[in-house]
């Protein structure tokens, strides 16, 4: 009897366990079929990504290719906005996956495959505006805004960015200074201020923008969300000026500085209610931070697997580097961090899929913040390990260490955006303590009511 054909073994740490032949409670046949489609489509689209990173630009038709392949929708948080998608005529994703069947782990598969190239810029150029700019519109936007803009956004004929951060307000969202005041005629908001580090901003037709509609000292209570036309006002007299910002990594993500000088925005473009902006923004945080965690964890996987592959073939002092105990020790420490981080991402994704959305936003907020912070710590450890093991090749922008060198420059693009590392670590503990204290108080009230 012939032996069964052996599958090609995977390099240690190069794939998540469910793709390395190990059992998992999370993934079913639908997820595996979706993973095969994602890998085939995304690998083809990102085949020349290293060249793009050197040039600092993605091809003009890249976004169009994803739109035509109906591969923008998976960047949205699960569950998808089924009603609005069907109203726009979108009933299925590639491979016959119905939009109502798309779950948290289809989202995990998509995010993981989008960053399998090891670089965040190309993925961010496609997904950031979709993932974080569209949800406030279908969650809180008026029927007019949804009817007018969602079909084009879903199909990729209209592009959006999320515009929160400013020169003086990063992780401290409540410190936003961009103002939106009502015009004397009452028909417009007049928007003045600056937005900085806005991913996809250079290409966006519109921005889901945080603005201050309340007094300067009103803090979070004075924030609102506006649907701000950028492209039509990016002209002399229109009030919008945009320029690209060069950053240390992820240079293809379209990071932008936006200057707004008395931009007229119709009052109908208010998303939800005035003064509710901070609440709306916070509903984005968990998805944003888990998305960053997911991409960072795959990037750590790419760089650590590259190190393993290198030390298996590189010889020094008369034997392969893998035979050096100190090398194995470095790899083991990073591997343990990596697989633990991946398990945490999967765990939070599972918990999100089982909890009511409002409950998940509260219960998982602190944990997701810490998971995002930890993903940057893990990526930093894995990238440093790879650079050290590659030696001079890990410092060289071309050749066999090219990916390692590029990834090392990406590390701080994880540790800062979405809430900087120290802020999120502190926030995570404060949130957990706050929940504990609230539940304790409720328990005490319940006990006292029975006395």
C-alpha positions as CSV (number, residue, x, y, z in Angstrom):
1,X,0.0,0.0,0.0
2,X,1.5,3.3,-1.0
3,X,2.2,5.9,1.6
4,X,0.1,9.0,1.5
5,X,1.7,12.0,-0.2
6,X,3.5,14.2,2.2
7,X,2.7,17.9,2.2
8,X,5.5,20.3,1.9
9,X,6.5,21.2,5.5
10,X,6.3,24.8,6.6
11,X,9.3,26.7,7.9
12,X,8.9,27.1,11.7
13,X,6.8,30.1,12.7
14,X,6.0,30.9,9.0
15,X,2.3,30.1,9.2
16,X,-0.4,30.3,12.0
17,X,-1.0,26.8,13.5
18,X,-4.3,26.2,11.6
19,X,-2.4,26.5,8.3
20,X,0.6,24.4,9.5
21,X,-1.6,21.3,9.8
22,X,-2.6,21.6,13.4
23,X,-6.2,21.4,14.6
24,X,-8.1,24.6,15.6
25,X,-11.5,25.2,17.1
26,X,-12.0,28.4,15.2
27,X,-11.7,27.6,11.4
28,X,-14.2,25.6,9.4
29,X,-14.3,24.6,5.7
30,X,-15.7,28.1,4.8
31,X,-12.7,29.8,6.4
32,X,-10.2,27.5,4.6
33,X,-11.9,28.1,1.3
34,X,-11.8,31.9,1.9
35,X,-8.1,31.7,2.9
36,X,-7.2,30.0,-0.4
37,X,-9.0,32.7,-2.3
38,X,-7.5,35.5,-0.3
39,X,-4.0,34.2,-0.7
40,X,-4.4,33.7,-4.4
41,X,-5.9,37.1,-5.1
42,X,-3.7,39.2,-2.7
43,X,-0.4,37.5,-3.6
44,X,-1.1,38.4,-7.2
45,X,-2.0,42.0,-6.4
46,X,1.0,42.5,-4.1
47,X,3.6,40.7,-6.2
48,X,5.8,43.8,-6.7
49,X,5.3,45.4,-3.2
50,X,9.0,45.6,-2.4
51,X,9.5,47.9,-5.4
52,X,6.5,50.0,-4.4
53,X,8.0,50.5,-0.9
54,X,11.2,51.8,-2.4
55,X,9.3,54.1,-4.7
56,X,6.9,55.2,-1.9
57,X,3.8,54.7,-4.2
58,X,1.4,51.9,-5.0
59,X,0.1,51.5,-8.6
60,X,-2.8,53.8,-9.6
61,X,-5.0,50.8,-10.4
62,X,-4.4,48.8,-7.2
63,X,-7.5,50.1,-5.3
64,X,-9.5,49.6,-8.5
65,X,-8.4,46.0,-8.7
66,X,-9.5,45.3,-5.1
67,X,-12.8,47.0,-5.8
68,X,-13.5,45.1,-8.9
69,X,-12.6,41.9,-7.1
70,X,-15.1,42.8,-4.4
71,X,-12.2,42.6,-1.9
72,X,-12.8,45.9,-0.1
73,X,-15.8,44.7,1.9
74,X,-13.8,42.2,4.0
75,X,-11.9,45.1,5.6
76,X,-15.2,46.1,7.4
77,X,-15.8,44.7,10.9
78,X,-17.7,41.5,11.3
79,X,-20.7,41.1,11.2
80,X,-21.0,43.0,8.0
81,X,-23.7,45.7,7.5
82,X,-25.9,43.1,5.6
83,X,-28.9,45.4,5.1
84,X,-27.0,48.2,3.6
85,X,-24.8,45.9,1.4
86,X,-27.9,44.2,0.0
87,X,-29.5,47.5,-0.7
88,X,-26.4,48.4,-2.7
89,X,-26.8,45.1,-4.6
90,X,-23.9,43.3,-2.9
91,X,-25.1,39.8,-1.7
92,X,-21.9,37.8,-1.9
93,X,-18.2,38.0,-1.6
94,X,-15.8,36.0,-3.9
95,X,-16.3,32.2,-3.8
96,X,-20.0,32.5,-3.0
97,X,-19.5,33.6,0.6
98,X,-22.8,35.3,1.5
99,X,-22.4,38.6,3.3
100,X,-24.6,37.4,6.2
101,X,-22.2,34.4,6.7
102,X,-19.0,36.5,6.9
103,X,-17.8,36.2,10.5
104,X,-15.0,37.3,12.7
105,X,-12.6,34.6,11.4
106,X,-13.2,35.4,7.8
107,X,-12.1,38.9,8.9
108,X,-9.0,37.4,10.7
109,X,-8.1,35.4,7.5
110,X,-8.4,38.5,5.3
111,X,-6.3,40.7,7.7
112,X,-3.7,38.0,8.1
113,X,-3.3,37.5,4.3
114,X,-3.2,41.2,3.6
115,X,0.0,41.5,5.6
116,X,1.6,38.2,4.6
117,X,4.0,40.3,2.5
118,X,5.5,41.7,5.7
119,X,4.8,45.3,4.8
120,X,1.9,47.3,6.2
121,X,1.9,50.1,3.6
122,X,0.2,48.3,0.6
123,X,-2.5,46.8,2.8
124,X,-3.1,50.1,4.6
125,X,-3.4,51.9,1.2
126,X,-6.4,49.6,0.5
127,X,-8.1,49.0,3.8
128,X,-7.7,51.9,6.3
129,X,-10.3,54.2,4.9
130,X,-12.7,51.3,4.3
131,X,-12.2,49.7,7.7
132,X,-12.5,52.9,9.8
133,X,-14.0,55.6,7.6
134,X,-17.1,53.7,6.4
135,X,-18.5,52.1,9.7
136,X,-19.6,55.4,11.4
137,X,-21.6,56.2,8.3
138,X,-23.6,53.0,8.2
139,X,-23.9,52.9,12.0
140,X,-24.9,56.5,12.7
141,X,-25.4,58.3,9.4
142,X,-28.7,59.6,8.3
143,X,-30.8,57.7,5.7
144,X,-29.8,60.5,3.3
145,X,-26.0,60.0,3.8
146,X,-26.3,56.2,3.7
147,X,-28.4,56.2,0.5
148,X,-26.2,58.8,-1.2
149,X,-22.7,57.5,-0.4
150,X,-22.7,53.9,0.8
151,X,-23.1,52.2,-2.6
152,X,-20.1,54.0,-4.0
153,X,-18.0,53.3,-1.0
154,X,-18.8,49.6,-1.0
155,X,-18.0,49.3,-4.7
156,X,-14.8,51.4,-4.5
157,X,-15.9,54.2,-6.8
158,X,-15.8,56.6,-3.9
159,X,-12.9,56.7,-1.4
160,X,-12.8,57.8,2.2
161,X,-10.3,58.4,5.0
162,X,-10.8,58.6,8.8
163,X,-9.5,62.0,9.9
164,X,-9.1,62.1,13.7
165,X,-5.5,63.0,14.6
166,X,-4.1,66.5,14.6
167,X,-0.7,68.1,15.2
168,X,-1.8,68.6,18.8
169,X,-4.1,65.6,19.3
170,X,-3.0,62.1,18.7
171,X,-3.9,59.5,21.3
172,X,-5.6,62.3,23.3
173,X,-8.6,62.5,21.0
174,X,-10.5,64.8,23.4
175,X,-8.0,67.5,22.7
176,X,-9.1,67.9,19.0
177,X,-9.0,71.6,18.0
178,X,-10.5,71.6,14.4
179,X,-13.7,73.6,14.7
180,X,-17.0,73.3,12.9
181,X,-19.2,76.3,13.4
182,X,-22.6,77.0,11.9
183,X,-22.8,79.6,9.1
184,X,-25.1,82.6,9.7
185,X,-27.6,81.1,7.2
186,X,-27.6,77.8,9.1
187,X,-27.1,75.7,6.0
188,X,-23.4,74.9,6.5
189,X,-20.7,74.0,9.0
190,X,-17.6,76.1,8.5
191,X,-14.6,73.8,9.2
192,X,-11.2,75.2,10.1
193,X,-8.2,73.3,11.4
194,X,-5.5,70.7,10.6
195,X,-5.5,66.9,10.4
196,X,-2.1,65.1,10.4
197,X,-1.0,61.5,9.8
198,X,-4.2,60.7,7.9
199,X,-3.8,57.4,6.2
200,X,-5.2,57.3,2.6
201,X,-6.0,61.0,2.9
202,X,-4.2,62.0,-0.3
203,X,-6.6,59.8,-2.4
204,X,-9.8,60.3,-0.4
205,X,-12.9,61.9,-1.9
206,X,-14.4,62.4,1.6
207,X,-13.3,62.2,5.2
208,X,-15.1,60.9,8.2
209,X,-13.8,63.8,10.3
210,X,-13.7,64.5,14.1
211,X,-14.5,68.2,14.7
212,X,-15.2,70.4,17.6
213,X,-18.8,71.8,17.5
214,X,-18.8,72.7,21.2
215,X,-16.8,75.3,23.1
216,X,-13.0,75.1,23.2
217,X,-13.0,73.8,26.8
218,X,-15.8,71.2,26.3
219,X,-13.4,68.3,25.8
220,X,-14.9,65.0,24.5
221,X,-18.4,66.3,25.0
222,X,-17.9,69.0,22.3
223,X,-16.8,66.6,19.5
224,X,-18.9,65.6,16.5
225,X,-18.4,63.6,13.3
226,X,-18.8,65.2,9.9
227,X,-18.8,63.8,6.4
228,X,-16.3,66.3,4.8
229,X,-15.9,66.6,1.0
230,X,-12.2,66.7,0.3
231,X,-11.8,66.3,-3.4
232,X,-14.3,68.9,-4.5
233,X,-12.8,71.4,-2.1
234,X,-9.1,70.6,-2.9
235,X,-8.9,73.6,-5.3
236,X,-8.2,77.3,-5.1
237,X,-10.8,78.9,-2.8
238,X,-12.2,75.5,-1.7
239,X,-10.4,75.6,1.6
240,X,-8.8,72.1,1.5
241,X,-5.0,71.7,1.0
242,X,-3.4,68.2,1.1
243,X,0.2,67.0,1.0
244,X,1.9,63.7,1.5
245,X,3.9,63.1,4.7
246,X,7.0,60.8,4.5
247,X,7.1,58.4,7.4
248,X,9.7,55.9,8.6
249,X,7.8,52.8,7.3
250,X,4.6,52.1,5.5
251,X,5.5,54.8,3.0
252,X,2.9,53.5,0.5
253,X,-0.1,54.1,2.7
254,X,-0.8,57.6,1.6
255,X,-0.1,59.4,4.9
256,X,-1.4,63.0,4.5
257,X,-1.5,66.4,6.1
258,X,-4.8,68.1,5.6
259,X,-5.3,71.9,6.1
260,X,-8.9,73.1,6.3
261,X,-9.5,76.8,5.9
262,X,-13.2,77.7,6.3
263,X,-14.4,74.7,4.4
264,X,-18.2,74.8,3.8
265,X,-19.8,71.5,4.7
266,X,-23.6,71.0,4.4
267,X,-25.3,70.5,7.8
268,X,-26.9,67.4,6.3
269,X,-23.4,65.9,6.4
270,X,-23.4,65.7,10.2
271,X,-23.0,62.0,11.2
272,X,-25.5,61.3,13.9
273,X,-25.9,64.0,16.5
274,X,-23.8,66.9,17.6
275,X,-21.7,66.2,20.7
276,X,-21.8,62.4,20.2
277,X,-18.5,62.3,18.1
278,X,-16.4,60.7,20.9
279,X,-18.9,58.0,21.5
280,X,-19.0,57.2,17.8
281,X,-15.2,57.2,17.5
282,X,-14.9,54.8,20.4
283,X,-17.1,52.2,18.6
284,X,-14.3,52.1,16.0
285,X,-11.4,51.5,18.5
286,X,-11.7,47.8,19.1
287,X,-11.9,46.9,15.4
288,X,-9.0,49.3,14.6
289,X,-6.8,48.0,17.4
290,X,-7.5,44.3,16.6
291,X,-6.8,45.0,13.0
292,X,-3.4,46.5,13.8
293,X,-2.7,43.6,16.2
294,X,-3.5,41.1,13.5
295,X,-1.3,42.8,10.9
296,X,1.6,43.3,13.4
297,X,1.4,39.6,14.4
298,X,1.6,38.4,10.8
299,X,4.5,40.8,10.1
300,X,6.3,39.4,13.2
301,X,5.7,35.9,11.7
302,X,7.2,37.0,8.4
303,X,10.4,38.4,9.9
304,X,10.9,35.5,12.3
305,X,10.3,32.9,9.7
306,X,12.9,34.7,7.5
307,X,15.4,34.5,10.3
308,X,14.8,30.7,10.7
309,X,15.2,30.1,7.0
310,X,18.4,32.1,7.0
311,X,20.1,30.4,9.9
312,X,19.2,27.0,8.5
313,X,21.5,27.7,5.5
314,X,24.0,30.2,6.8
315,X,27.3,28.8,8.1
316,X,29.6,30.5,10.6
317,X,32.5,29.2,12.6
318,X,32.4,25.9,10.6
319,X,28.7,25.0,11.1
320,X,25.2,26.2,10.3
321,X,24.0,29.0,12.5
322,X,21.0,26.9,13.7
323,X,23.5,24.6,15.5
324,X,24.5,27.5,17.7
325,X,22.7,27.3,21.0
326,X,22.5,31.1,21.4
327,X,20.8,31.3,18.0
328,X,18.2,28.7,18.9
329,X,17.6,30.5,22.3
330,X,16.9,33.8,20.5
331,X,14.4,32.1,18.1
332,X,12.7,30.2,20.9
333,X,12.1,33.4,22.9
334,X,10.6,35.2,19.9
335,X,8.6,32.2,18.8
336,X,7.0,31.9,22.2
337,X,6.0,35.6,22.2
338,X,4.7,35.3,18.6
339,X,2.5,32.2,19.1
340,X,1.2,33.6,22.4
341,X,0.2,36.9,20.7
342,X,-1.5,35.0,17.8
343,X,-3.5,33.0,20.3
344,X,-4.6,36.2,22.0
345,X,-5.7,37.7,18.7
346,X,-7.8,34.6,17.9
347,X,-9.2,34.6,21.4
348,X,-10.4,38.2,21.2
349,X,-11.8,37.6,17.7
350,X,-13.8,34.7,19.1
351,X,-15.0,36.7,22.1
352,X,-16.1,39.5,19.7
353,X,-18.1,36.9,17.7
354,X,-20.0,35.7,20.7
355,X,-20.8,38.9,22.6
356,X,-23.4,41.5,21.9
357,X,-21.6,44.4,20.2
358,X,-22.3,46.9,23.0
359,X,-21.1,44.4,25.6
360,X,-18.0,43.6,23.5
361,X,-17.1,47.3,23.2
362,X,-17.0,47.5,27.0
363,X,-15.8,44.1,28.1
364,X,-13.1,43.8,25.4
365,X,-12.0,47.4,25.2
366,X,-9.2,47.2,27.7
367,X,-8.0,43.8,26.6
368,X,-8.0,44.8,22.9
369,X,-6.0,48.0,23.8
370,X,-3.4,45.8,25.6
371,X,-3.3,43.3,22.7
372,X,-2.6,46.0,20.3
373,X,0.2,47.4,22.5
374,X,1.6,43.9,23.0
375,X,1.6,43.3,19.2
376,X,4.1,46.1,18.7
377,X,6.3,44.8,21.5
378,X,6.3,41.3,19.9
379,X,7.0,42.7,16.5
380,X,9.9,44.7,17.9
381,X,11.5,41.6,19.5
382,X,11.1,39.5,16.4
383,X,12.4,42.2,14.0
384,X,15.4,42.9,16.3
385,X,16.1,39.1,16.5
386,X,16.0,38.8,12.7
387,X,18.3,41.8,12.1
388,X,20.9,40.4,14.6
389,X,20.8,36.9,13.0
390,X,21.1,38.3,9.5
391,X,24.0,40.5,10.5
392,X,25.1,42.9,7.8
393,X,22.5,41.5,5.5
394,X,19.8,42.7,7.9
395,X,21.0,46.2,7.6
396,X,21.1,46.2,3.8
397,X,18.1,47.6,1.8
398,X,18.6,45.1,-1.1
399,X,19.5,41.4,-1.3
400,X,18.6,38.5,0.9
401,X,18.0,40.7,4.0
402,X,15.8,43.2,2.2
403,X,12.5,42.2,3.8
404,X,14.1,42.1,7.3
405,X,15.5,45.6,6.9
406,X,12.2,47.0,5.6
407,X,10.2,45.3,8.4
408,X,12.5,46.7,11.1
409,X,11.6,50.2,9.8
410,X,7.9,49.3,10.1
411,X,8.0,48.5,13.9
412,X,7.1,52.0,15.2
413,X,4.3,52.2,12.7
414,X,2.6,49.6,14.9
415,X,3.6,51.0,18.3
416,X,2.3,54.5,17.7
417,X,-0.9,54.5,15.5
418,X,-4.3,53.5,17.0
419,X,-3.1,54.8,20.4
420,X,0.5,54.8,21.4
421,X,1.9,51.9,23.3
422,X,2.2,53.5,26.7
423,X,-1.2,55.1,26.5
424,X,-2.9,51.8,25.6
425,X,-1.2,49.8,28.3
426,X,-2.4,52.3,30.9
427,X,-5.8,52.5,29.3
428,X,-6.2,48.7,29.3
429,X,-5.6,48.4,33.1
430,X,-7.8,51.4,33.8
431,X,-10.6,49.9,31.8
432,X,-10.4,46.5,33.5
433,X,-10.4,48.2,37.0
434,X,-13.3,50.4,36.0
435,X,-15.3,47.3,34.9
436,X,-14.4,45.5,38.1
437,X,-15.5,48.4,40.3
438,X,-18.8,48.9,38.4
439,X,-19.6,45.2,38.8
440,X,-18.7,45.2,42.4
441,X,-20.9,48.2,43.1
442,X,-23.8,46.5,41.3
443,X,-23.3,43.3,43.3
444,X,-23.3,45.3,46.5
445,X,-26.6,47.1,45.5
446,X,-28.1,43.7,44.7
447,X,-27.2,42.3,48.1
448,X,-28.5,45.4,49.9
449,X,-31.8,45.3,48.1
450,X,-32.4,41.8,49.4
451,X,-31.8,42.7,53.0
